[in-house]
Amino acid sequence: QARTPRCILNGTSTTDYIQALQTFYCLLLSGQFRSLSAAVVINVVPSFSSCDVRFPQYFYSSVAVEGLSHTPVDVPVASSLLARPSYLILPVASANKFNLQTYVVRCDAYPIIVTSQPLNRTQWSAERFTLSATVGGGACAAYCNVSVQVIGTNSHAPVFTTTASNVHMREDVALGTVVARFLATDLDAGINGQVLYWLASPPVNFYLNPYSGSLTVGLSLYNSSSTQPVVLTVMASDLGYPPQATRTSITIFIDSVNKSPPVIHVLSNVSITEGAPTGTRFATIQVTDKDSNVTGLSLSTFDCNCFQLSTDLGNHTYNIIVSGPLDVNSFPTGYTLTLLAYDNGS
């Protein structure tokens, strides 16, 4: 039985690696290998004449909280196509303040940096160091300048100094109209005292500026239900670590605009005789309003108290009834009745 050959190909670059695979493929096609199980050992020695290790940026800003030991510091990750990078903190004085470990996942290496001792902002408010990434035993290197800002402990939560519990808005207000302005203050310094605002479960009709705290109308309020007020929860949070937040609420009543006048409908009208007794129904009237804010109906007869309105029969419906004797001789052309329907809009 033929012995399975062993092919050893050496190279000095990634180009040699590709050429080695091509050579092996050509040997298979030529029939020199009896079996596809032939062992091929390819020793590719990377060439660092063209350094490809790099950081995504040359300068990087991070933060660390004072008073806490082993605080993680965010740093960038270097990339290399040739080998897994090795990391180092420079200079040595900075390396004594931070612990550097490398977390390896397959072909990638991730630097993990934590503070080696609690930091004090009174001693230094920022620390700068250089993070180096090397491959090939230092033959190829990249550098990133890291600035670590030391922030104080986030001791206080924001406190609202202005609140607006109940607000009425007309449904025809212009877009961008200010509904309310919220202000929250934080006793902490720096970013721990910077406050941002947002709405919990924000509605589509309103917008809260995250920096100024101004609540404005974002979309038209027409067709909003005036019987159901809009309740908003306003949040204020600082930028500290960990962040602290507080909340307040506002109830917005959307008032319907009186766009349409009431309309009087004569549902029935009958003729009556001069001797019609008191209480005889003469007509049935109904009042409607597209704004759904009808209040009532009044009746004027001018120089005669022969007719009156009944009480509301439901759904703004009334009867006109005879309330006194009728005199044809005094009013040969008939009686003139004036009906006035009114609403409670504004």
Secondary structure, DSSP 8 states (H G I E B T S, - for coil): -----EEEEEESSHHHHHHHHHHHHHHHHHT--S-TT-EEEEEE----SS---B-S-SEEEEEEETT-TT-EE-----B-SSS--EEEEESHHHHTTEEEEEEEETTEEEEEEEESS---TTT-SEEEEEEEEEETTTTEEEEEEEEEEEE-------EEEE---EEEEETT--TT-EEEE-EEE-SS-GGGG-EEEEEES--SSEEE-TTT-EEEE-S--TT--TTS-EEEEEEEEESSSS--EEEEEEEEEEE----S--EEEEEEE----TT--TT-EEEEEEEE-TTS-EEEEEEE-SS--SEEE----SSSEEEEEE-S---TTT-TT----EEEEEES--
